[in-house]
């Protein structure tokens, strides 16, 4: 079920991306011949009044938009020339290319904002360090008991408590933590300490939540939170790419669609387990109170305010969808053909010089990009498959 959950998310994000290209293309007068969600054989299809074929295809691993003069084999004639992608000026083509990533960012902002607004009043806490494990990354960096974890890699902790949980429960690479100590902010750089079998240790702290406070997410605050979260993810993606290129992050940390699907599948199962455990805890607590008061135990069980698994699934869906939407938008802006960013580079050259990139240069640029993209896909998919196999074998 977790894999189907991931494929549903992926299909939604790709559909959003392609819709960005589609809607701006139509605004620029380009005829869109095909809009497909998924790849491969077409399961469902219909043609709208403007002649666009809408498809739901068998393989939910992507999608595409085919425009006249770009991605289709339809001959361009004098009658349809004005509706061809290639007939549009360079600025219109730039707008069409950029529209996909931009709508990814905008939709992520709206999803994050909607989640914040729907939450209404939220209880937030500060996270205080109560103990630092000896000979740990936290100890080496100078984190001390009493410190308040304020930011992790630039993200404010009370806006994203999940990053604290992830940092404490999982191994990590290089991380910058800002702590509050004696009303001052200190920026500390954490470096992993490799232990036996090449494993990276956990952070090495115990924390407690303090200073509970209610925060009301009205519409302006929710929208602001959506923008901040989206910009945070863009910043994290940029920093991660810079560290990867700089050699600070090993390439085997990269994930393909298989690895991302595996992560979502694991999270899907964990959500079920966590919800069941929380509901059992609430029932046990209600039973204990009923027994202590001598009231009806069965009635107490029925009146327990249980966590809704369906609600948690919906929240998880939109959170992952928003995160993945930003990631796909960012990735597509990389200056590599055949990504949107690669096309954008050629259009910027055309706008600055008044002529298109010479064919020999264009061919080399496209070939280098294709080799890089396919090579990276093959490498990451192999890595992910080996990682999954090792997990099941061990």
N, C-alpha and C positions, 0 to 999 in steps of 0.2 A: 504493500500500500504506500510505503514511503517513496518508492521510486515513481509510482503513478502521481503522487503528490508533487514531486519535483518536476516531472514532465509537464504537469498542468501549469506550474509556475513558469517554467521555461517558455512554454507556448504563449502564455499571457504576455511575458516580457518581450518576446520577439514580435508578437502582434502589435504591441505598442510602438516598438521601434520602426517597424515597417509602415505603420499607419502614419508616422511622422513624415516619412518619404512620400507616401501616397497623397496626403492632404496638401502638402506644399507643391507637389508636382501638379496636382489639379489646379491649384491657385495660380500656377504659372502657365496654365494652358497646355500641359503635357498630357497626352492620352496614356492612361495606365491600362495595359492590356490584361495583366493578371495580378491578383493579390492572393497569395497562398499562405495559409497557416499550416506549417508542417511541410515535409518534403515527400517525394515519391509519388506513388499512385494516388489519384484524387478520389476521395470517398464521397464527398458532397461538393456540388458546384452549382452556381447560378450566375446569370449575367444581369448586371444592372442596366438602367436606362442609358447610361453613357458608354456602354459597351465593355465595361470591366468585368472579367471573369473572376468571381470570388470562389476560392477553393478551401476545403478542409482536407488535407492530405494525410496519408497513412502513417508517416513517421513523424512523431511530435518532437523533432530535434532542431527546429529552426523555422524558417519561412522566407518569403521573398516577394518583391514587387518587380514586375517586368513592365518597363515603359517603352513606348514606341521610340526606336532609335537607340535604346539602351537595354541590352539583355534580351532582345527579341530578334527574330529573323524576318519579321514583316518588312517588305520593301517600302522604302520611303518614296512617295510620289509627289507630284506637284499639288495633288488634292490634300494629302495629309502632312505635308512638309511642316506646316506651321504648328502641328501638334506633336512634333518629334522633339525628344529631349535634346538632340544635337543642334536643333535650330534655335535654342534658347541662348540668351547671352550668358556670359561667364558668371555674372552675379546671381542670376536665377539658378544656374546649375549648382553654385556654391550653396545657395539657400536650400535646395532640395537635398543635397548631400548632408548638410549640417542638421537638417530637421530631424533625422532619426535619433542621433544622440541627444539632441536638445529635448525632444519629447520624453526620452527616457529620464532625464534629469527632472523635468517638470512633473512627470507622473509620480516619481519617487517622492518629491517634495509634498505633493498632494496626498499620497498614501500615508507618509509619516505624519502629516498634519491631521489627517482624518483619524488616525489611531490615537493621537494625543487628545484631540477634541472629544472623541468618543469615550476616552478614559475619564473625562471630567475632572473631578478632584483626585489628585494623586498624592500619596504619602511618599515623601522623599527623605533620605537619610544621608548623613555623612558616614564615611567608612574609616574607622580609626584602627590603626595597627596596635594590637595588644601584645604581640610577641614576635620576635624575629628569630628564625632558625639559624643556628650557628653554621658558618661556612656555606651560606646560601648566597644566591645572586643579590637578594635584598640586603643582606648583611654587608656584602662587599661594596654595594652602592652607597651605603650610609643611611639606609632607612632605619628609624629608631622607633621603639614603642612610644605611643602617644601621637605619632605623626598622623595627619589626616590625608588620605589619598584624594587628591584634588583633580588631577588630570592624568590620563594615560595616552601617550602619543598625541597630545594636544586635545583630546576629547575630554570634556568635563564629565566627571564620574557620575554625578547625580542625574545627568541627562542620559547616561548609558551605563547603568549598573551591570549590564551583561559583560562588559569588557573587564570588570573587576573579577567576576566569577570565572571568566575564561582565563585570565592571567594567573589566578591562584590555582585553578584546577588542572591547567594544561602546561606543557612546556612552551617556551617562547624563544624568539630570536632576540634581536636588540630592541630595547624598549626604553622610552623616555618617560619617567614618572615625575610629576610635579606634586610635592607634598606641602601641606601647611604645617609649620612648626613655630610656635610662639608668635602667631599672627604674621609670620613671614612665609613667602612662597619660595621653595627650594626646588630647583630642577636637577634631578638625579638621572644618570645614564646607567641602565642595567645591561650587563653583558652576560650571556649564558655561560655557565661553568660546565663544561662537558664532563660527564661521569662515565662509568664503564659501559661498554657496548655502544659507545657513541651517542648515548641518550642525553638529552638536555634536561636539567632539573627544573622543578617548579620554582616559583618566585621565592618561597620560603618565609611567608608571614601568616600570622593568624590575625583576623580582623573582627571587629564588632560594629554593628550599626548604632549610631547615636544621632541626637538632634533631629528627631522625627518632626516633619513639618508638612502641612498641607499646601499643595500648589494647585491652583485652579487653572485649567487649560481652557480659557475662553478662545474665541476664534482668532483674534490677533496673535495671542501667545502660541496657539497651536500652529498657525502658519509660520511664525518665527522659528518654532522648534523644527518644523519640517524642512525649512531652508537650512538651518544649522546642521541638522543630521545629514542632509544631502551633501553639504560642503565638507563636512567631516569625512565622509566616505571618499569623496573625490581627493581630499588631501591625503588620506591614508593610502589610496591607490597610487597617487603620485610618489609618495615617499617610499612605498614598497617597490615600485618600479625603479626608482633612483638607487635604492639599496641593492636591488637585483643586478642592475647594470654595473654598479660599483663593486660587486663581488661580496657585499656584506651578507647577502641572503643566498644560500645554495639553491641552484635551479631545481633540485629535487623537491623543493617546497611548493613548486607550482602545481596547480590543479587543472585537470581537464574537465570536460563535462561529466566524465565518469566519476572523478573524485568529488566534484560538487554534488552530484546525485547521491553518492555514498554518504557524504556529510549530512545532507538533508534527510536521507533515509534513517541515519543514526539518530538525528535530532527528533524525527517523527516518532520513533520508538521510545526515546527518552521522555518525550512529552507525555505519552500514554502512561508510562511508569510513574512519572512525577505526579500527574493528576490523580492516579489511583492511590498513590501513597499519601498525598495530601488529604484526599477524601476519607481514607481509612483513619488518618490522624484525627480529623474533625469528628468523625463518628465516635471514635474511642473517647475523645474528650467529652463529647455530649453524653455518652453512656456513663462515664465516670461521674459527671455532675449530677445526672439523674439518679444514680445509685446513692450518691452522697445525700441528696435531698429526699430520697424515697419516693420519687415521682416515676411515672410510666416510662420505662426504658425504650419500648418500641416506639412510642410517640416522639421521644427525644431523637431517635434515629431518623424518623421521617421528617423532622423539622430541621435537620442539619442543612446549612447553606452549602451545598456541594459545589465544587469547582466544575464548570461545564467543559467537558472535553471538546465539544463542538466549537465553543467560543474560543478556546485556546488554539484550536486548529485554524480558525479564521484569522485570529491575530497573528499566528505564525505565518500563515499564507501571505498576508500583506506585508509583514516585516521582511520576509525573505524575498518577496517579489520586489519590494522597494530597493533593498540592498542590491539584488542582482540587476535591477534596472540601471542603477548608477554604475555598477561594474561594467555592464555591457556598453553603456553609453561612453564611459571613459575608454574602454578598450577600442571601440570603433573610431575614436578620434586619434589613435596613434598614427603617425605619418608613414603608414605601410600599406602598399597595395596588396590585396584588393579591398582593404578596409576603407571606410568613409574618409578617414584622415588622410590616407594616401591620395585619394581623388582630390581632396581639398588642397593638398600641396600642389598638385598639377594645375588646379584652377587659380590658385594664388599666383603661381608663376605666369599663367596666361594673363591675369589681371594686371600684373606689374609690367610685363614686357609687351603686351598686346599681341602675342602669338603663342601658339600651343607648344608644349614641350616637344622637342625634336623626336621623331619616331625611334631612332636608335637608343636615345636616352630613356625614352618611355618604356621601350621593350626591356631594357636592362633593369630599370626600376621595378617594373611589374614582375619580372622573373625573380629578382632578389626577394621581393616581398612574398611571392608565392612560395618559394623555397623555405623562407623563414617561417611563414605561417604553418605550412604543412609539416615542416620539421618539428616545430614546437608542439603541434597537435599530436604527432606521432610519439614524441618523447614523453609528453605529459600523460597521454593515455596509457603508454607502456608502464610508466611509473605507478600510476593509479591502479592498474590491473595487478602489478606485482605486489603492491602494498596490500590490496584486498586479499590476494591469494595467501600471502604470508600471515595475515591475520587469522584466516580460517585454518591454515595448516598448523600454526603454533598453538 
